Amino acid sequence: MEPIVQYYVCACALSDVGRVREHNEDFFIIANLSRKGMHRESNGLLRFPSGPQGSLFTVADGMGGAAAGEIASKLGVQTLYRELQELIPTCDASEEDALEEILIEAVGASNRHIYELSTRKRELRGMGTTLTIVLELNGRLIIGQIGDSRAYLLRGDFLRQLTRDQSLVAQRVSAGFLTEEEARRHPERNVLLQALGVTDSVEVGLSRVTLYPGDIVLLCSDGLHGLMSSDEVYGTIAKSSGLEDACQRLVGLANSRGGPDNITAVIAQFLPARSMGFYGAIEQEDDYGLFDLH
């Protein structure tokens, strides 16, 4: 019989207002979808075995006047979480196409919720948010993308960007008109091609990854990745002593460079879990090295 638990998830999140903004319009969630209510929306650690409904990691960066950006990012993430909790148990988890369809449906619900609220309340009109999603189930990742927050995969001695920014400068980089370094300093770097909740429909950028033991996934807002290169992101995590240290180092580096925007980092590592039942693996895996990248 196949083991119920394939991976033990160790995750940490840190969201910071930065040095310039008055409010934090970023929002995130780390969630064990197999245990209702087991999730984190505040800074800190969460550890759990990945079960039959998998795990969810998201980062959202809101936009809009007054408190609208904060509302959009929180509403988008929380709606997505609720929808996935309801939908995943109804699908065939062995079918990646079915998982993608469920993710698309959940994102659509989040988009409608934000859009409908913004049309009802004048002070919220035009609000929206980026949304970067990593859904893990049965040793696979489904990645969803709207806007310019990002997801990266760290495996061994390399870092790979899993998402493609839906922004004007990213489009110009792809066309060869800008370098990555020029894009980070471009005056139009915050112009998005798409955002959640701005229109009545949205198209999710999707990709898939098969996990390997020890893989690390980073999700972050542009307040982080917009201030450092991919090599700097990798180097900062690689020299960290653990999840919390990695988050603190990344956010600290962004703040040391002026912290012009809100900064959020969510880091998760997927460790091999012993086949000993669903929640029984927790105590047995606590001594596993977190950042054994090599």
N, C-alpha and C positions, 0 to 999 in steps of 0.2 A: 504494500500500500504506500502511496506517495505521502511524504510528510505534509502536514497541514500548513506549517509555517515554513516559508522558503527564505525569508529575510527578516532580520531583526533591524528595525529602523531606529537610528539615533539622529535626532534633529534638534536644531537650535535656531532661534530667530532673534534679530535685533533691529528695531526700527527707531530712528532718531530724527528729530526735527531739523537738524543741521544748524548752520550758523547765521542764516539770513531769514528764513521763513518764520512766521509767528505760529503757524499751525502745521500739524503733520497730516497731510492728505494721503499718505501711504497707508495701506492696510494689508494684512497677510493672514494666512491660516495654515496651520499644520494639523492634520486630522487623521486619526485611525478610523477609517470608514466601517470597520468591522465591529467597533464597540461604540454604541450611541453615546454622544456627549464627550467622548475622549478626543479633545482637540485643544489647540492653543491659539489665541489671538493676541496674546501679550508676550513681551520679551521673555526669553528663557528656553529651557530644554523640555523636550518630550521624547520618551523612549517607549517603544512597543513592538511586538511582533506583528508583521504584516499578515493579516488573516484573509479569509475568503472574499471580503469586499475591498481589500487593498488599502491604500493610503493616498492622501491628497496634500499637495503643497501649492500654494498660490501666493502671488504678490500682485497688488494693484496700486496704481498711482493715479489719484483722482485729480480732476480739473474742474474749474468753475468758480464763480464769484462767491465771496463770503465763505460759508461753511459747505457749499455745494460739493466741492471736491472730496471733502471728508465723507459726506453722505454717500456719494456715488461709489467710492472705492469700497466702503464697508458694506453697502447694500449689494454690490456686485459679487463680492466674495461670499457673503453669508447666504445669498440666494443660491449661488452655485453649489455650496456645501450641502444645503438642504435638498436640492434637486438630485444631486448625485447619491445621497443617502437613500433616497426613495427609488431611484432608477436602477442602480447597479444590481440589487438583488433580483431584479426582474429579467436580467439579460444572461446570455450564455457567456460566461467569463472567458471561455477558451477562444472566442471569436473576437479578434482585434477590431474588425469592422464594426461589430455590434457595440464595442466600447467607444469607438469614435463617434458613432451615431448618438450614443447616450451623452457623450461630452458636448457634442454640437447642440443637442436638445437642452441641456442644462445651461449652456452659455446663452442660448436664445432666450430662455426664461429670465436669466439675469439681465440681459439687454432690454427686454420688454419692461421689466420691473422699473429699471432706472428711467427709461424713456417715458413711460406713462406717468411716473411721479413728476418728472421735469415738465411735462405738458400741463399738469394740474396745478402746479405751484409756480407762480411768476418768479419768485426769488431763486428757484432752482433751474430755470430754463437754461439750456445749453450745457448742463453738467454732463460729465462723462468720466471714464476711467480707462486706463490700460488694464490688461488682465493677462498674466502669464500663469499657466497651469501645468503642473506635473501630476499625472494620475498614475500610480503604481499598482499593478495587480499581477499576481502570478509571475513575478520576475521580469515583467515588461513595463515600459514607460510609454504612456501616451502624452504627448506634449501639445498644449494648445496655446495659441498666441494671438493677442489683439493689442496693437500699440507698440511701445518701445521699451517696456520692462524686458528682462532677459532671463533665460535659463542656460546654465553651462553644465557640462559633464566633465568631471576630473577623474581620469582613469590612469593609474600608473604615473608616468611622467609627462602627461600631456593634458591640455585643456581644450575642450571643443564647445563652441557655442551651438546650442540646440535650437535656438529660435532665430528668426530673421526679423529685425526691426521693421515695423510698418510705419516708416517715417520718410520724409522727403529726402533727408541726407543719406539714409540707408539706400534709397533708390538710386541716388547719384553715385554712391560708392559702388554699387553693383554694376552700374553702367560705365564705371571707370573714370568718372569726372572728379571724384574726390578720393583721397586716401582716408583710412580710418582715423589717423591723427587729425587731418583737416576737418573731418566730420565732427569730432569732439569739440572743436572750437568754432564751428560754423554758426553764424547768427540765426540761421533757420533750423538749428538742430532739434528744436522742440516742436516743429510742425509735424503732426501725425497725419497719416493717410487714413487711419481708422481708429475709432475708440468705442468702447462699450457704452451704450445708452444714448449716444448722440443722435442716431437715426432709429427708425423702427425695425431695422434688421441689421445683422452683422455677419461677416464671413470669418470663420475661425481658421487660422493657419495651423495645420496639423503635421506632426511627425511622430516617429516611433523609435524606440531604442530597447534593445535587450540588455538587461542588467548583468553585470559580473560582480562577484563578491568583492566588497571593498569600495565599489563605486561611490563617488561623492557627487551630489547635485547641488548647485548653487542657483537660487533665484534671487534677483535683485532689481531694484528700481534704477532709473537712469541717474538718480542722484549719486549712485555708486559707480556704475560702469561708465558714466559719462566723464569721469575724472581720472580714469586709469586704463591702461592697456590690458589686453588679455594676459600678457606675460606677467604684468604686475599683480593681476588677480590671482593667477596660479601661484606665483612666488610667495604672496602673502599667506595664502592658505597652507602651502606646503611647509612653511617654517613655523606654523602654529602648533601649539601643544594639544589642541583639542577643538571641539566645536565652538564653545563659548569664546575661546581665545581667537579663533579665526574670524568670527563675527565682529568682535571688538576691534581687531586689527584692521579689517576692511572698512568699517565705519569710521574708525579713528583716522585712517589714511584719507578718506574723503573729506572729513572735517578739517584735517591739516591743510588741505588744498582749498579752503575757503568755505566748504559746506554750503554752496549756494542753493541747494535744494534739499528736500527730505531724502533720507537715506535708509534703505531697508535691505537687509541680507537675511535670507533663509537658507541654511545649509543642512543637508541630510546625507547621512552615510548609510549604505545598505550592507549589513554584515550577515554572514552565513549563520542561520539558526539551526540548532539541532532538532531532529525529528522527535519531539517529545510532547506533542500536543499543543493546542493553540496558545494558551497563556502561560504554560509551564516553562517556556523558554526564557522568560524575563530574568529570573535570578541566575540562570546558568550563563548568560551572555554578558553580565556586567563587567567582567574583567577582560573583555576583548579589546585589543588596542584600537583606538578610534582612528588615528591618522597614520596607519601603516601604508603609505602611498606606494611603496615599492615592494 
